[in-house]
Amino acid sequence: MNKNKILIELEIPLIEAKYDLFIPINKKVGTIKRLIEEALVELTDGAYVPKEISNLYSKKTGVIYDVNKTVRDTDLRNGSGIILI
């Protein structure tokens, strides 16, 4: 297992979908969010349209993840659930 990545479960209520993703722990949450949104546009053939303002939330606590923090500096760990709204 690569120690520079963690496996998370991403839920996107807008398109009623869930994905398991490996994300790097040394990247900022904002960068991860942007990359996820870009990938979702392609994966859904345009069904997912990124909003001007969207956030990643902890599925467990409901707290918004700070886009300026690295994943390593959050409570995200292997198996964590996040929601993109």
NULO-177186 format. One line per 2 residues: number of its first residue (from 1); for each residue x, y, z of N, C-alpha, C, O. Coordinates in Angstrom, 2 decimals, padded with zeros to 5 digits. Example, Ala and Ser with C-alpha at 12.3 -4.5 7.8 and 13.67 -1.06 7.14 Angstrom:
<atoms>
1> 013.19,-005.69,007.80,012.30,-004.50,007.80,013.20,-003.30,007.80,014.24,-003.32,008.46  012.85,-002.25,007.08,013.67,-001.06,007.14,012.90,000.03,007.87,013.41,001.14,008.04
</atoms>
This chain:
<atoms>
1> 000.85,-001.19,000.00,000.00,000.00,000.00,000.88,001.24,000.00,001.84,001.34,000.77  000.56,002.16,-000.86,001.29,003.41,-000.95,000.96,004.28,000.26,-000.21,004.58,000.50
3> 001.96,004.70,001.01,001.72,005.49,002.22,001.45,006.95,001.91,001.16,007.73,002.82  001.54,007.35,000.65,001.28,008.73,000.28,-000.16,008.94,-000.20,-000.52,010.05,-000.60
5> -000.97,007.89,-000.15,-002.36,008.00,-000.58,-003.26,007.29,000.42,-002.85,006.37,001.12  -004.52,007.76,000.46,-005.52,007.10,001.30,-006.73,006.79,000.43,-006.97,007.45,-000.58
7> -007.49,005.79,000.85,-008.71,005.41,000.15,-009.89,006.05,000.87,-010.08,005.83,002.07  -010.68,006.84,000.14,-011.85,007.49,000.73,-013.09,007.10,-000.07,-013.00,006.68,-001.23
9> -014.26,007.26,000.56,-015.52,007.06,-000.15,-016.12,008.43,-000.40,-016.42,009.17,000.54  -016.30,008.77,-001.66,-016.86,010.06,-002.06,-018.32,009.88,-002.44,-018.66,009.03,-003.27
11> -019.19,010.68,-001.84,-020.61,010.65,-002.16,-020.99,011.97,-002.82,-020.62,013.04,-002.34  -021.73,011.89,-003.93,-022.17,013.09,-004.65,-023.69,013.03,-004.75,-024.23,012.40,-005.66
13> -024.39,013.68,-003.81,-025.86,013.63,-003.80,-026.49,014.17,-005.09,-027.53,013.66,-005.52  -025.89,015.16,-005.70,-026.45,015.78,-006.90,-026.71,014.77,-008.02,-027.69,014.88,-008.76
15> -025.81,013.79,-008.14,-025.97,012.78,-009.20,-026.24,011.39,-008.61,-026.22,010.39,-009.32  -026.50,011.35,-007.29,-026.80,010.11,-006.59,-025.77,009.02,-006.88,-026.10,007.92,-007.30
17> -024.50,009.38,-006.63,-023.41,008.44,-006.92,-022.42,008.39,-005.77,-022.29,009.33,-004.99  -021.73,007.26,-005.69,-020.65,007.08,-004.71,-019.46,006.49,-005.45,-019.61,005.65,-006.34
19> -018.27,006.93,-005.05,-017.04,006.43,-005.65,-016.02,006.18,-004.55,-015.96,006.92,-003.57  -015.22,005.15,-004.72,-014.06,004.93,-003.87,-012.86,005.49,-004.60,-012.61,005.14,-005.76
21> -012.11,006.37,-003.94,-010.99,007.05,-004.58,-009.74,006.99,-003.72,-009.81,007.06,-002.49  -008.60,006.85,-004.37,-007.33,007.06,-003.69,-006.95,008.51,-003.90,-006.93,009.00,-005.03
23> -006.66,009.21,-002.80,-006.24,010.60,-002.92,-004.88,010.78,-002.24,-004.61,010.14,-001.22  -004.04,011.65,-002.80,-002.72,011.89,-002.20,-002.85,012.74,-000.93,-003.63,013.68,-000.88
25> -002.07,012.39,000.09,-002.16,013.12,001.36,-001.34,014.40,001.37,-001.49,015.22,002.27  -000.48,014.59,000.37,000.38,015.77,000.36,-000.19,016.91,-000.49,000.48,017.93,-000.66
27> -001.40,016.76,-001.03,-002.04,017.81,-001.84,-003.06,018.56,-000.99,-003.58,018.03,-000.01  -003.34,019.80,-001.38,-004.34,020.60,-000.67,-005.74,020.08,-001.01,-005.99,019.60,-002.11
29> -006.63,020.21,-000.04,-008.02,019.78,-000.22,-008.64,020.49,-001.43,-009.39,019.86,-002.18  -008.34,021.76,-001.63,-008.87,022.50,-002.77,-008.44,021.91,-004.10,-009.22,021.86,-005.05
31> -007.19,021.47,-004.17,-006.67,020.84,-005.39,-007.39,019.51,-005.64,-007.78,019.20,-006.76  -007.56,018.73,-004.57,-008.25,017.44,-004.67,-009.68,017.67,-005.15,-010.17,016.95,-006.02
33> -010.36,018.66,-004.58,-011.75,018.96,-004.95,-011.85,019.31,-006.43,-012.74,018.83,-007.13  -010.94,020.15,-006.90,-010.95,020.56,-008.31,-010.72,019.36,-009.23,-011.41,019.20,-010.23
35> -009.76,018.51,-008.88,-009.47,017.32,-009.69,-010.66,016.35,-009.70,-010.97,015.76,-010.73  -011.30,016.19,-008.55,-012.47,015.32,-008.47,-013.58,015.85,-009.37,-014.20,015.09,-010.11
37> -013.82,017.16,-009.31,-014.88,017.74,-010.13,-014.58,017.59,-011.62,-015.48,017.29,-012.42  -013.33,017.81,-012.00,-012.96,017.63,-013.41,-013.18,016.19,-013.86,-013.68,015.95,-014.96
39> -012.82,015.25,-013.01,-013.01,013.83,-013.35,-014.49,013.47,-013.42,-014.90,012.69,-014.28  -015.30,014.04,-012.52,-016.73,013.75,-012.52,-017.41,014.21,-013.80,-018.32,013.54,-014.30
41> -016.99,015.35,-014.32,-017.56,015.84,-015.58,-017.34,014.80,-016.67,-018.24,014.49,-017.45  -016.13,014.25,-016.72,-015.81,013.24,-017.73,-016.52,011.91,-017.46,-017.08,011.31,-018.37
43> -016.49,011.46,-016.21,-017.10,010.16,-015.86,-018.60,010.14,-016.11,-019.16,009.10,-016.45  -019.25,011.28,-015.94,-020.71,011.33,-016.06,-021.16,011.88,-017.42,-022.34,012.16,-017.62
45> -020.22,012.03,-018.35,-020.53,012.59,-019.67,-021.28,013.91,-019.56,-022.21,014.18,-020.32  -020.85,014.74,-018.61,-021.42,016.06,-018.46,-022.65,016.14,-017.56,-023.19,017.23,-017.37
47> -023.11,015.01,-017.01,-024.26,015.04,-016.10,-023.92,015.80,-014.82,-024.77,016.46,-014.23  -022.66,015.71,-014.40,-022.22,016.50,-013.25,-021.65,017.82,-013.76,-020.71,017.83,-014.55
49> -022.24,018.91,-013.31,-021.76,020.24,-013.67,-021.23,020.89,-012.40,-022.00,021.11,-011.46  -019.93,021.22,-012.36,-019.37,021.84,-011.15,-020.05,023.16,-010.83,-020.31,023.97,-011.72
51> -020.34,023.36,-009.56,-020.92,024.62,-009.10,-019.79,025.61,-008.87,-018.64,025.23,-008.66  -020.14,026.89,-008.91,-019.13,027.91,-008.67,-018.56,027.76,-007.25,-017.36,027.89,-007.03
53> -019.45,027.47,-006.31,-019.01,027.24,-004.94,-019.48,025.84,-004.52,-020.67,025.57,-004.44  -018.52,024.98,-004.26,-018.83,023.65,-003.76,-017.84,023.34,-002.64,-016.77,023.93,-002.56
55> -018.22,022.41,-001.80,-017.36,022.05,-000.67,-017.33,020.55,-000.47,-018.23,019.82,-000.89  -016.27,020.11,000.18,-016.16,018.72,000.63,-016.48,018.71,002.11,-015.91,019.47,002.89
57> -017.40,017.84,002.50,-017.84,017.73,003.88,-017.47,016.36,004.43,-017.43,015.37,003.70  -017.21,016.32,005.73,-017.01,015.05,006.40,-018.36,014.37,006.52,-019.32,014.97,007.00
59> -018.45,013.13,006.08,-019.70,012.38,006.20,-020.02,012.10,007.66,-021.19,012.00,008.04  -019.00,011.97,008.47,-019.17,011.63,009.89,-019.60,012.83,010.73,-020.49,012.70,011.57
61> -018.97,014.00,010.50,-019.21,015.16,011.37,-019.98,016.29,010.69,-020.54,017.14,011.38  -020.00,016.31,009.35,-020.66,017.40,008.64,-019.81,018.65,008.49,-020.26,019.65,007.93
63> -018.58,018.61,008.99,-017.68,019.75,008.93,-017.14,019.93,007.51,-016.82,018.95,006.83  -017.04,021.19,007.07,-016.47,021.49,005.76,-014.95,021.41,005.86,-014.36,021.94,006.79
65> -014.32,020.75,004.88,-012.86,020.68,004.86,-012.29,021.97,004.29,-012.75,022.48,003.27  -011.29,022.50,004.98,-010.60,023.73,004.57,-009.80,023.46,003.31,-008.91,022.61,003.30
67> -010.11,024.21,002.23,-009.45,023.98,000.95,-007.96,024.32,000.97,-007.22,023.92,000.07  -007.53,025.06,001.98,-006.12,025.45,002.06,-005.26,024.48,002.87,-004.03,024.62,002.90
69> -005.88,023.50,003.51,-005.13,022.49,004.26,-004.76,021.32,003.37,-005.48,020.99,002.43  -003.64,020.70,003.67,-003.31,019.47,002.95,-004.15,018.35,003.56,-004.59,018.43,004.70
71> -004.37,017.32,002.78,-005.16,016.18,003.25,-004.54,015.62,004.53,-005.26,015.21,005.45  -003.22,015.60,004.59,-002.50,015.09,005.76,-002.89,015.84,007.04,-002.89,015.26,008.13
73> -003.23,017.13,006.91,-003.55,017.97,008.06,-005.03,017.98,008.42,-005.47,018.80,009.22  -005.80,017.07,007.82,-007.22,016.95,008.15,-007.43,015.64,008.90,-006.48,014.92,009.21
75> -008.70,015.34,009.20,-009.00,014.06,009.87,-009.26,012.94,008.88,-009.70,011.86,009.27  -008.99,013.18,007.59,-009.20,012.14,006.58,-008.18,011.02,006.75,-006.97,011.25,006.84
77> -008.70,009.80,006.78,-007.88,008.60,006.90,-008.44,007.54,005.96,-009.50,007.74,005.36  -007.75,006.43,005.82,-008.27,005.33,005.01,-009.68,004.99,005.47,-009.92,004.79,006.66
79> -010.60,004.91,004.53,-011.98,004.55,004.84,-012.88,005.71,005.17,-014.08,005.52,005.37  -012.35,006.93,005.22,-013.17,008.10,005.53,-014.20,008.34,004.43,-013.96,008.06,003.26
81> -015.34,008.86,004.85,-016.39,009.21,003.89,-016.46,010.73,003.75,-016.44,011.46,004.74  -016.54,011.21,002.51,-016.71,012.64,002.29,-017.88,012.85,001.31,-018.21,011.97,000.51
83> -018.47,014.03,001.40,-019.60,014.37,000.55,-019.23,015.63,-000.22,-018.72,016.59,000.36  -019.50,015.63,-001.52,-019.27,016.79,-002.35,-020.61,017.46,-002.62,-021.48,016.89,-003.28
85> -020.75,018.67,-002.11,-021.99,019.45,-002.31,-021.59,020.83,-002.82,-022.45,021.67,-003.06
</atoms>
